[in-house]
Amino acid sequence: MTDPRYTKLAKLLVNYSTKIKKGDCALFDLIDVPDEFGIELVRAVRAAGGTPLVEARHPRLSRELLLGTDEKHAALVRDLELNRMKKVQE
């Protein structure tokens, strides 16, 4: 069962803080956030008529990626992230 606080917070973020409306895209970059809250964010965006996009990150995995990164990898990640953000803003 979902914690009602997650539902309330998701609705507040989507409807008040960001004012998501029909046709909007909402990109969430969730770092160490409970799945249940991410689910409520997705539901709230859909209820507002928007399209939810979710990236769920795990700190241990992210740390491992960063420990072995080099200039080529960093540039690739930068380009992918920039392209994703630009696409969401279209």
N, C-alpha and C positions, 0 to 999 in steps of 0.2 A: 504494500500500500504506500502511496506517495505521501510524503510529509506535506500537509496543507501549507506550511510556510514556504516551501519551494514553489507551489502553485501561485501563491500570493505574490512572492517576489518576482517570479517570471512575468506575471501579468503587469506588475508595476514597471518593470524594466522595458517591456515591449510596448505597452500602451501609453505610458507616461514619460519615461526617461528618453526613449528613442522614437516614440510616436510612429511605430511601424504601421504602414497602411498597405492597401491592396497594391500589388505589383512591386513592392520593395523587397530587396534581398537583405537578409541579416546574416552576417558572418560572425560566428562565435568561435573564439580561440580559447578553448577550455583547458586550463592547466590544473591538474589534480582536483578536479571538480567532481562531485558524486554524479554518477550516471543519471540518477533520479532527477537531479536538477536540470541537467542537459535535456532530458526528455520533456520536462515542463517548459523549457525555453522553446523547444521545437513546436510543441503544441500551441503555445501562446502566439508564436509568429504565424503559424498556419491559421489560427482562429482570427487573426487580424488581417488575413489575406495575403501575407507575405510568404517569401520562400526562405526557409531556414537552411543555412550551410553551417556545418559543425566540423571543427578540427579538435579532436580530443588528444591532448598531449600528456605524456607520462614523464615526470622529472628524471627518473633513473635512465630511461631510454634516451631522452634528450641529452642528458649529461654524457652518456657514452658516445653519441654522435658528435658532440662538440669536442670531446677529448681527442678524437681522431681526425678532426677536420683539417683541411688545408685550403689554400686560396681558391683552387678550382671548385671544391665542394661548397665553400662559402658563397662564391659567385653564383653557382647554380641555385642554391637555396634562395639567395636574394632575388634572382630573376623570377623564380617560380612564385615566390610570395608576392612580389610586386605585380606580376601578371594576374594573380588570383585577386588581389585587392582591386586592381583596375577593372577587371571583368565584373566584379560585384557592383561596382559603381556605375556601370553602363545603364 
